[in-house]
Amino acid sequence: MMTLAPATLPSSSSSDAIFHTDVLVCGGGVAGTMAAVAAARAGARVMLMERYGFLGGNATAGAVAQFNSWQTANGRTVVAGLAQEVVDRLRIYGAAAAHERFVMSTGHRMDRVAYAPEVLKLVLDDMVSDAGVLPLLHASVLDVQREGRRIVQLRALTKSGIVAIRPGVLIDSSGDMDALRKAGASFLELEADEALQPATMMFRFGPIDFDALEAADIQALARRGYEEGALARAALHVARDPYSQDGWFNVSRLAIDATDAMALGRAEIEGRRQAWSAAKFLRHSVPGCADGRLQAFGTQVGVRETRRVQGEHVLTAQELLAPVAFDDAIAAGAYPIDIHPAAGGELEYSALGEDHAYQIPYRSLCPVGLDNVLVAGRGISASHKALAAIRVMTISMAVGQAAGMAAALVVQGAGSSVRNVPVPRLRAALLDAGALLA
Ligand SMILES: Cc1cc2nc3c(=O)[nH]c(=O)nc-3n(C[C@H](O)[C@H](O)[C@H](O)COP(=O)(O)OP(=O)(O)OC[C@H]3O[C@@H](n4cnc5c(N)ncnc54)[C@H](O)[C@@H]3O)c2cc1C
């Protein structure tokens, strides 16, 4: 068994504060937070670092506001575990709507749970506190030290200066895979006919008379708004905030590489411009919205896709569509392939069959060439098309839970590397914890 010092407070005399921890989770989006909670509940000492002062990533800072796709089209549940616990805890705060089916902007039917993004921050705080995770907020990756196949140290830039963290296992859940980038890991390329999915500036608008809005021909209005140049895409997709008469709108479209600092900054500005234009269109042209005003922007543009790591297995769209049954499946999903194009008003969406669910293999969480690193969330090893399905928050949370449990097994001596974790034991532990694998 690997011997590791506990997560310790640094000595004030050292120039860089140094922490030792079993598991370091880098990035506190929904995937990273579930990974941290799962690892801590499994007995590991866990540190969770996050660049913002709150957790959630796209789910809070990006204000996505609805967890999509818990079930197959015919209503078989395929995601539960910690993801369901998040919803249960939101309900205690009165901040999650009922599980429901709704019609997407594409005209397809989908299931979801809408929630209040601000309250999700509290729920994630509660979960990490209850699990005994040590949070390091307002901490951005500065650099990573690698020795051969192991990451031995990550340094973070914080308000109190540089902090060095020495983990037994690192989980990169930064969405953009910033830690792995600095460790010189390998990443997957886009194919010639592919482009990164665009980012979106979510915005909150209200009050809305939702009965009047739901009775309107939203698709025709959205098409009109797009043709008039008021909307950047032909959609008026909205999730109702359970706390108010407001809705969070997903309308803007920003074709950028969000790992390019200059492009990201420009997208924040252009995203607010597009949101303002859409809010004006809502107020003047959409039933139920005449009394509404733009109330808030997301803290940052929501980012659908950036880097995807090269893992031991690259999950493909063909495998999801077959679907292939994996011996090392650690999560399941039923969200269809949903590609927002970088330009133009339409999106590519292929609905799945009635009882169609797919699986995610553990090997897609294991980056090639590294023994003590796992990935979770939207940066896992999957093709561009496969990621367009598995990127949703339900599946990101399920994958995060699996990564956390696997990391705990490694630091407890059940594998000398992430690659030889006893997968049957990992799967059994996930099932015991209420996760679904098929
Ligand atoms: C506009 C939009 C609409 C969407 N709609 C839906 C939907 O309706 N339903 C659904 O279920 N899913 C939806 N998704 C997908 C889903 O929101 C994301 O794929 C999912 O939230 C990804 O979670 P994650 O934890 O992997 O990554 P992220 O949410 O990106 O989290 C990464 C975390 O790492 C932190 N971080 C990043 N870099 C660093 C660094 N260098 N140092 C420290 N911390 C760092 C970030 O601040 C963040 O907290 C949507 C996404 C977008 C963008």
The ligand as an ORCA input file, in Angstrom:
! r2SCAN-3c Opt
* xyz 0 1
  C     -24.255     26.456    -23.103
  C     -24.274     25.046    -22.656
  C     -25.481     24.379    -22.543
  C     -25.516     23.088    -22.055
  N     -26.725     22.485    -21.880
  C     -26.783     21.370    -21.130
  C     -28.039     20.899    -20.682
  O     -29.076     21.456    -21.008
  N     -28.052     19.817    -19.863
  C     -26.904     19.173    -19.490
  O     -26.977     18.221    -18.713
  N     -25.695     19.576    -19.936
  C     -25.610     20.673    -20.738
  N     -24.404     21.146    -21.154
  C     -23.162     20.349    -20.940
  C     -22.597     20.456    -19.546
  O     -22.943     21.665    -18.916
  C     -21.073     20.312    -19.487
  O     -20.581     19.436    -20.438
  C     -20.662     19.836    -18.098
  O     -21.125     20.769    -17.156
  C     -19.171     19.618    -18.020
  O     -18.787     19.479    -16.667
  P     -17.252     19.372    -16.268
  O     -17.221     19.314    -14.793
  O     -16.591     18.307    -17.043
  O     -16.568     20.716    -16.829
  P     -16.749     22.242    -16.461
  O     -18.138     22.547    -16.113
  O     -16.117     22.989    -17.581
  O     -15.880     22.406    -15.131
  C     -14.488     22.587    -15.124
  C     -14.103     23.267    -13.820
  O     -12.695     23.432    -13.768
  C     -12.379     24.769    -13.414
  N     -11.113     25.088    -14.069
  C     -10.893     25.216    -15.392
  N      -9.612     25.507    -15.622
  C      -9.015     25.574    -14.421
  C      -7.689     25.852    -14.016
  N      -6.734     26.099    -14.922
  N      -7.395     25.855    -12.693
  C      -8.373     25.593    -11.780
  N      -9.651     25.328    -12.112
  C      -9.974     25.308    -13.419
  C     -13.549     25.577    -13.942
  O     -13.685     26.822    -13.292
  C     -14.720     24.650    -13.688
  O     -15.266     24.798    -12.406
  C     -24.321     22.430    -21.698
  C     -23.092     23.084    -21.830
  C     -23.064     24.378    -22.306
  C     -21.749     25.070    -22.399
*
